[in-house]
Every structure is written in C-alpha cells, then in structure tokens.
Amino acid sequence: MNAEGFITAQTAIGTAPLVPEIRLHLASEITPIWHASEEFLARKGIEPPFWAFAWPGGQALARSILDAPGLVRGRRVLDFAAGCGIAAIAAAQSGAALVEAAEIDPMAVAAIRLNAALNGVSVTALAADVVDSPPRWDVILAGDVCYEAPMTAHILPWLRAMAAAGVEVWLADPGRAYLPREGLEALSRHAVPTSLELEDRTLREVTIARLLPS
C-alpha cells in the first residue's frame, strides 16, 4: 500500500475545531492509527503520525489567514514543518500567489497533497529540509515548531536570517518550552480547543508573533 492509500485507510475526513472551513484526513477515535502504539508504528517503519492531527499552532495560523486574507493575497507563502498542511491550505484559499508546504516526513508530504486536493486548492508539497534555502518567499508560516531544543536550534537561525532578508516570519506557538523569549512581536492570540490525547489540557492559548531579525 502506498502512502496515500495508507493515509486514506487510517484516517477519517473531518475538520479542526477552529477551522471548520477546511476538511482534512485526520486520526480520530474511530480510526486505527489513533490507537496504534509507538512500538507498532516502529515495527511498521512509520514515524509518529503528526500529520494526522491539526495542531494548535497550525489551526491558529489558518484561522488568522482566513479571517484576514489580505495578509497573504498575491504573496508567496511557505508553510514550514507543515504537518497536515492546514495553514498552507488556508493561504491557498485566501489567494496567495504561490503556496509551498515543507515537510521531512514522506507521510506528511502525502497527507498535504491529499488534504490540498480534498479542498480543491494548489499547494506544492516539498519533501525536503528547506533550512538554509535562500529567501524566495514573502511569508513563512511556522506553527508549533519550538517543541524540542534540537529542532529549535536547527531552525531558528535560518528563520531569523529570513526575517533579516525581509521575509515575514510568523511563529504560532501554544506555550512550548523552547520558544525564544526575545525578538518576537505579538500579532494575535487564539484559544484553540484540543484533546487530552494530544495535549495536557483541553484548550491551548496560541500566540502568533512576527519573528524579528537578530
């Protein structure tokens, strides 16, 4: 079974609480992957299915874009570490000139393609680590990317370099431990419903901030 077939079999079409306009292939209580253990996934050679959930940061970015489409209309947008691609889809629906969604997990890349097709929009899924790429976007969306120290150390210098080159870099963070404490300009806040299976609470307060050049 290829990646698209696996995703279709292991998920159900649904919507995220904050963004009912966008349909996604999601894990839910009725789908097998929701109950799969990490040991089972490792035996199958499958990374944890982060692509099967609409994480709070991505939901907040998508909501902001759909509510104010002028933020991205006519602009080149990258959804970085895109997960299920919800923010990229919102940008495409809002008239962005170009939308790319970058992920290093091949399953996530397949999920982004499926989700974009499900919503009838054009999103180019990039199966690559785009860190150190030159600035070719007007806006970079980064939802919930500061959850681990190594990840943050890898991406933050590049994102700050993008900001220094004139790219608007938006970090959407629900209170992760490794979010930088300086060099951020808060733009908006969103209360995002979540579940205890994913988070340690049923509501996450997500702050969207512009990353300032160092």
Secondary structure per residue as TSV (DSSP state, phi and psi in degrees):
chain	resnum	aa	ss	phi	psi
A	1	M	-	360.0	131.2
A	2	N	-	-78.9	175.9
A	3	A	H	-60.8	-42.6
A	4	E	H	-64.3	-40.9
A	5	G	H	-65.1	-40.0
A	6	F	H	-62.2	-46.2
A	7	I	H	-62.5	-44.5
A	8	T	H	-61.2	-38.1
A	9	A	H	-75.4	-28.9
A	10	Q	H	-100.6	-0.2
A	11	T	-	-130.0	171.9
A	12	A	E	-127.4	148.8
A	13	I	E	-76.3	126.3
A	14	G	E	-152.3	-168.5
A	15	T	E	-133.2	157.0
A	16	A	E	-85.5	147.9
A	17	P	T	-54.8	-39.6
A	18	L	T	-86.2	-13.2
A	19	V	E	-135.2	69.1
A	20	P	E	-68.1	-13.0
A	21	E	E	-72.0	-20.3
A	22	I	E	-109.1	125.5
A	23	R	E	-93.5	142.9
A	24	L	E	-140.9	154.3
A	25	H	E	-82.7	108.3
A	26	L	E	-125.3	148.6
A	27	A	-	-72.7	143.8
A	28	S	-	-147.5	176.8
A	29	E	T	-59.3	-20.2
A	30	I	T	-95.7	-0.9
A	31	T	S	-106.3	144.3
A	32	P	H	-59.0	-37.3
A	33	I	H	-66.4	-23.8
A	34	W	H	-60.1	-35.7
A	35	H	H	-96.9	-4.6
A	36	A	-	-69.6	135.4
A	37	S	-	-81.1	162.0
A	38	E	H	-61.4	-34.5
A	39	E	H	-63.6	-43.5
A	40	F	H	-62.1	-45.3
A	41	L	H	-63.3	-38.9
A	42	A	H	-63.6	-40.8
A	43	R	H	-62.3	-33.2
A	44	K	T	-85.6	-4.1
A	45	G	T	72.8	29.8
A	46	I	-	-111.6	129.3
A	47	E	-	-67.7	157.5
A	48	P	-	-49.6	134.8
A	49	P	-	-81.9	64.8
A	50	F	G	-61.3	-25.6
A	51	W	G	-69.9	-12.6
A	52	A	G	-93.7	10.0
A	53	F	S	-134.3	148.3
A	54	A	-	-96.2	98.3
A	55	W	-	-73.0	155.4
A	56	P	H	-55.1	-40.6
A	57	G	H	-63.1	-43.7
A	58	G	H	-65.2	-38.9
A	59	Q	H	-62.0	-43.4
A	60	A	H	-64.5	-41.7
A	61	L	H	-62.7	-45.6
A	62	A	H	-61.3	-43.4
A	63	R	H	-61.6	-44.6
A	64	S	H	-61.0	-42.3
A	65	I	H	-69.3	-44.1
A	66	L	H	-65.3	-32.6
A	67	D	H	-77.4	-23.7
A	68	A	-	-139.1	72.0
A	69	P	G	-60.9	-21.2
A	70	G	G	-61.6	-17.1
A	71	L	G	-62.7	-29.9
A	72	V	T	-125.3	-8.7
A	73	R	T	-57.8	127.8
A	74	G	T	76.3	6.9
A	75	R	S	-110.6	162.2
A	76	R	E	-92.7	123.4
A	77	V	E	-123.2	136.0
A	78	L	E	-115.4	126.8
A	79	D	E	-95.4	106.8
A	80	F	E	-91.8	134.1
A	81	A	T	51.0	59.4
A	82	A	-	-75.3	-17.6
A	83	G	T	64.0	-120.7
A	84	C	T	-80.1	-10.2
A	85	G	-	87.2	17.0
A	86	I	H	-61.9	-39.5
A	87	A	H	-70.1	-38.3
A	88	A	H	-62.5	-42.7
A	89	I	H	-62.7	-42.2
A	90	A	H	-61.0	-40.3
A	91	A	H	-64.5	-42.1
A	92	A	H	-64.4	-41.2
A	93	Q	H	-64.6	-24.9
A	94	S	T	-94.7	8.8
A	95	G	T	92.1	20.5
A	96	A	-	-61.0	144.6
A	97	A	S	-70.6	-33.6
A	98	L	E	-148.9	134.8
A	99	V	E	-129.7	124.4
A	100	E	E	-121.9	147.1
A	101	A	E	-129.9	119.5
A	102	A	E	-104.0	134.9
A	103	E	E	-150.6	145.2
A	104	I	S	-94.8	-12.4
A	105	D	S	-89.3	117.6
A	106	P	H	-57.4	-32.4
A	107	M	H	-66.4	-38.5
A	108	A	H	-65.1	-40.1
A	109	V	H	-59.6	-44.2
A	110	A	H	-64.7	-39.9
A	111	A	H	-64.6	-39.6
A	112	I	H	-61.0	-44.5
A	113	R	H	-61.6	-45.1
A	114	L	H	-63.0	-43.7
A	115	N	H	-67.9	-38.4
A	116	A	H	-63.4	-44.2
A	117	A	H	-63.6	-37.7
A	118	L	H	-60.6	-30.7
A	119	N	T	-102.0	4.5
A	120	G	T	67.2	34.6
A	121	V	-	-124.5	162.4
A	122	S	-	-99.7	114.0
A	123	V	-	-132.6	127.1
A	124	T	E	-88.6	116.6
A	125	A	E	-88.8	122.1
A	126	L	E	-101.0	117.5
A	127	A	E	-90.8	72.9
A	128	A	S	-163.0	156.4
A	129	D	-	-86.0	108.1
A	130	V	-	-87.4	-0.4
A	131	V	T	-57.3	134.7
A	132	D	T	83.9	2.1
A	133	S	-	-67.7	149.6
A	134	P	-	-70.1	161.5
A	135	P	-	-72.5	108.7
A	136	R	-	-129.2	14.7
A	137	W	-	-121.9	157.2
A	138	D	S	-91.1	-30.7
A	139	V	E	-137.2	133.8
A	140	I	E	-116.7	125.1
A	141	L	E	-100.9	126.4
A	142	A	E	-131.7	100.6
A	143	G	E	-100.0	119.5
A	144	D	S	58.9	53.0
A	145	V	-	-105.5	-4.2
A	146	C	-	-105.6	45.1
A	147	Y	S	-93.7	-12.4
A	148	E	S	-137.0	146.3
A	149	A	H	-61.6	-47.5
A	150	P	H	-61.7	-41.1
A	151	M	H	-60.7	-47.8
A	152	T	H	-62.6	-43.2
A	153	A	H	-64.0	-31.8
A	154	H	H	-73.3	-41.7
A	155	I	H	-95.3	-29.3
A	156	L	H	-65.2	-43.3
A	157	P	H	-58.8	-39.4
A	158	W	H	-67.9	-42.9
A	159	L	H	-62.5	-39.0
A	160	R	H	-66.9	-36.2
A	161	A	H	-64.3	-37.7
A	162	M	H	-62.7	-43.0
A	163	A	H	-62.3	-39.8
A	164	A	H	-65.9	-26.9
A	165	A	T	-84.9	1.3
A	166	G	T	101.1	3.5
A	167	V	-	-80.9	138.2
A	168	E	E	-80.1	118.8
A	169	V	E	-112.7	118.4
A	170	W	E	-110.1	119.4
A	171	L	E	-98.9	126.7
A	172	A	E	-111.7	111.8
A	173	D	E	-129.4	132.2
A	174	P	S	-97.0	31.1
A	175	G	S	93.0	30.6
A	176	R	-	-71.6	155.3
A	177	A	T	-68.0	-27.2
A	178	Y	T	-105.1	12.4
A	179	L	-	-61.3	131.9
A	180	P	-	-61.3	143.9
A	181	R	S	-90.2	-12.5
A	182	E	S	-128.8	163.3
A	183	G	S	76.7	27.8
A	184	L	E	-126.9	141.6
A	185	E	E	-117.3	108.5
A	186	A	E	-63.5	135.5
A	187	L	E	-110.4	-43.7
A	188	S	E	-161.4	165.8
A	189	R	E	-132.3	146.0
A	190	H	E	-140.1	134.1
A	191	A	E	-91.0	116.4
A	192	V	E	-113.9	116.6
A	193	P	E	-62.5	140.4
A	194	T	-	-140.8	-168.8
A	195	S	-	-128.6	157.4
A	196	L	T	-71.3	-15.2
A	197	E	T	-71.3	-25.7
A	198	L	T	-105.2	-36.9
A	199	E	S	-126.7	176.4
A	200	D	S	-94.8	15.2
A	201	R	S	-158.7	168.2
A	202	T	S	-96.2	-0.2
A	203	L	E	-146.3	131.0
A	204	R	E	-115.4	132.6
A	205	E	E	-90.6	112.7
A	206	V	E	-104.0	129.3
A	207	T	E	-104.7	128.3
A	208	I	E	-99.1	125.7
A	209	A	E	-132.9	148.1
A	210	R	E	-85.4	129.7
A	211	L	E	-80.7	125.9
A	212	L	-	-91.3	150.6
A	213	P	-	-59.6	148.6
A	214	S	-	-76.6	360.0
